Amino acid sequence: MNRRHRSTALLLALSPFLALQLAPASVFAAQPAKVVIAYAAVTARIMPLLIAQDQGFFAKYGLDSQPVLVRGATPLVTGLAAGDVQIGRTAGAGILSAVAGGHDFKMVATFTARNSYNVVVKPTIKRPEDIRGKRVAINSYGGGTWVGAMLWFEHFGLDPQRDNILMQSFGDQSIQAQALESGAVDVVFLDTFYANYLKAKGMTILADYTELKQPLVSQSTVVQRAFLQQREDVIESYLKAEIEAMAFACGPKNKPTTMKLFMRRLRIDAAAAEEAYADLLRGVERKPVPSLEGMRNLQRLLKGSNPKLGALKVEDIVDNRIMRRLDESGFIERVYAAQGASLK
């Protein structure tokens, strides 16, 4: 093959690559950003994430999203640290522990900024003081339900050590509910969906989550600092999608669709879906601004067992810039108005 033929062949071989190189920037901008979103438990309050996927809100904002259930904060944090997960949905306690352990994470939103855990007990337990000497299920030490348990103990004037309360790790809330139902434990601290399930099985809701008014972070959005610096646009798109999904769920006209999704995703019947839907409306923030006070409260609860947590500057973990921008721009009001939903 002579030089002219070789040059022509090389040009033909490279032509697809050259076409991409010379393509306008809009071609690349149109490509969805791939993002893995990990969540630690399936509850009513994680549903905005699943609604965003089901109703196409992630795609609307240019994301090729892959929500993945990763049971427990520890494997979720590991995935974030390794870069296998770009966005995590988890409790604030897990974020604090991860940062104290050396990870460079930022919390960019708080979807549940208050206690969400009801106290559910065996029928033989009639009063808070009856919890002394009993077995309590938690997800893990420092995890979400552990935090809920500690807040309730504080409220009741109980001390796990002094009152000989045995706390045992059982995994996520569904497994904790099974532990109480089977008699493996005497007390659990669970979201309303699981609390009502246990009530129907003959257990007692000793205290409702609304009795505790302290700020908390039980559902938040966390990312690596480097990812926030490099792809703030992706994180903003993600937050837009979840906020619009929550607005969709709040819209009365969308309730039948939302209920069907609850039944399918949570594998429950229509009556249970009604309860889960009510829990979503009561428990998820319409404006999920990251809760600095909630993180400070968590730090207070956790620092006694881990001195590194006490040394953290919570202000360095919370980044409210994106949420503040979405709020001040009127985006949140617009998407709620479009769905005929209230922000209250």
Beta strands, then each sheet from edge to edge (+ up, - down):
strand 1: 33-39
strand 2: 63-69
strand 3: 87-90
strand 4: 105-114
strand 5: 118-121
strand 6: 135-138
strand 7: 166-169
strand 8: 187-190
strand 9: 204-207
strand 10: 215-224
sheet 1: 2+ 1+ 3+ 10- 4+
sheet 2: 8+ 5- 9+
sheet 3: 6+ 7+
end
